[in-house]
Amino acid sequence: MENRSLNGGQAVLTALVGLAITVLLIALTRRRSRNRMPPGPWGWPVLGCLPRLGRLPHQTLAKFAEKYGPLMSMKLGSANVVVASSPKMAEEFLKNHDKIWASRYAPTGAKIVGYNGSDIAFSEYGPRWRYARKIFMLELLTAKRISVFQAARKEEICGGINDALTMSQNGKLPVRMDLILGKIAGNIITRMLMNEGSLSEKAARIKDSHAFQQALRDAFEVVTNFYLGDYVPWLDRFCSKTQMYAVAKKCDELFQAILDDHKMKLGTAPGQSETVTTDQNKVQDIVDVLLTRPRDGDGQYLTEMEMKAIILDVLFGGTETNAVTVEWGLSELVRNPRVMEKAQAEMDSMVGKERLVEESDLPNLPYLNAIVKETFRLHPIAALLPAHMSMEDCEIQGYKISAKTRLLVNIHAIQRDPDVYERPLDFYPERFLGSEKDVHGLDFDLLPFGSGRRMCPGKGLGLVLVQYTMALFILCCNLKPPGNMKPEELDMEEKFGLSTPRLNCLKVVVTPRLPKSMLRE
Ligand code: HEM
C-alpha cells in the first residue's frame, strides 16, 4: 500500500518535472527566436555572401529563398542584410513596418554624385527628404504638368519611330532599339526639365550636347557600379574615388549652367521669388518651378544644391526606367507574335488607321494595359528595390532585426512566385484582363514602383510614358527579329544594376504599318 502511494507520488513528480522542462524549453526557444536573425546562407569571412551572389544577385537570392524561406538574413561584407522574397514579406516591411524601414542606404557613388544625400532617391529618411519629396510630387510632377507636356511626348516618340523606320530601310537593316528608346526618353525628360522656349542658345546647346548625355551616362554608372567600400568600410580607404568625383564635378557644372540660365531669364535667385514676374502664358518647365516657387509659410525653401539634386533625380528616374521597360516590352512582343497581333487588332478597332493614338485613348485599350502590367511583372526595373534601411530595431515574424540593417525586397522573385502566378515565366498578358490587380503599390505581388513611403514618386509620369510609347510603336510599326532568327530565339538575358536592362540590346527590323507621313502630323 505504502509502496503504491510512493509510486503514485513519483509519477506526479516526474510529470511535474517533465512539464517544467517543456515550459522552459518553449520559453527558451521563443526567446532565442526573438533575439535571432532570420535564417540565411553561409558567408565567407570578411566578404560574407558577396562572392556567392554572382552576376545576377536577384536570381541567386531567389534561389536562396527557396532553401531558407521568404525572410532571409545574411552578411554582405560586414553589412547586415535582410531579404524579403514573398508578397507577404513585402507587405510586412513596406506596409506594416513601413516607417521603420523608410530610410535608405546610399551607396558611395550615389552620395558623391547626389550632393551627399541631398537628393530624394538616396537620402536618409528625415525632414529634408520629406520636404523635397512633397515638392516633387505636389508641385513638379502634378497631373497638370504631366498633361501640359503631352504634345512634346507625342512629338518625341513619333520622331523616334521615324528614325527607326529610316534606319531600318523598310525592314532591310536591324535597328538598335536601346538607342532609339534612350533618345526618346531622354528628350522627353529634358524637355520637361528645360522647355525649349525658356532656354537661351547656350543652355539649348548644353541640353543637346554629347557632353551632357555622356555626363549622365557616367553618373548613372557611378551610382550603379559595385563599390567594395559600401560593404567592407575599412577597405574604403584603399578604393579610388577619383573617377566618381570627376563625374560629379562634370554633372554639377552642367546642372549649375542650367540653373544659371533659367535664373538669368527669370531674373531671380532661389528663395527670392517675390521679385519674379513669370509669363502666365509660358509653359513652366520643372527648373522654372523650382526657381520660382515661393518660400513656404515657415520660411523653408530649397537650396540651390537641393535643386540640382532634384534635377538629377528627374533625369535618372525618368530616363533609364522608361527606356529599359519599353525595350523589354517590345522584346516580349517580338518574341510573342500572337500577343503583338492581338494588340494591333485592339489598336485598329479602338483607334483605327486614320489617325495616331492619343494619350486619351489609353484607358480604352485594356489589352495594351495588360501587356504593360505583364512587362512590369516579368521585367521590373528594380529587380531588387534599392536598399531600404531600418531606423530602429524591429521584430518581424518573431525575429529581431537590429537598426541600420539593409533591406532588399526581391521584386523579381515576388513577381515570379508560382503560388501567385500560374506559369510565371510565360509572357501572358491575359492574366491581367478583368483583374483588379494594379501597379499602385497596394497589391504586394505586383510592385514595379515599390510601395509605402519610399514608393516611386514618378509613377504617374512613368506609367504614361511606358504605355504611350508602347501604344505608338504597336500602332505604327511591325517589329521582327533580324535575318532568319525565329521569334522564340530572341535572347532575354538580363544585366543586373540599379535598373535591370537586357544584357544584349534589342535589335529588330522595323517596317511601317501606317504611312510615314502620319508621324509628322
Ligand atoms: C517605368 C517607370 C518607373 C519605374 C518602374 C520606377 C520604379 C521605381 C522604384 C522601384 C523605385 C524605388 C521604390 C522603393 O524603394 O520602394 C523608384 C524610386 C524613385 N523614382 Fe521611379 N520609376 C519610374 C519612373 C520614374 C520617373 C518618371 C521619375 C521622375 C521623373 C522617378 C523618380 C523616382 C524617385 C525620385 C525615386 C526615389 C523615391 C524615394 O526614395 O523617396 N521614377 N522608382
Boltz pocket constraint, residues with backbone or C-beta under 6 A from the ligand:
constraints:
  - pocket:
      binder: B
      contacts: [[A, 104], [A, 120], [A, 121], [A, 122], [A, 123], [A, 133], [A, 313], [A, 314], [A, 315], [A, 317], [A, 318], [A, 319], [A, 321], [A, 322], [A, 325], [A, 381], [A, 382], [A, 385], [A, 386], [A, 447], [A, 448], [A, 449], [A, 450], [A, 451], [A, 453], [A, 454], [A, 455], [A, 456], [A, 457], [A, 458], [A, 459], [A, 461], [A, 462], [A, 463], [A, 466]]
      max_distance: 6.0
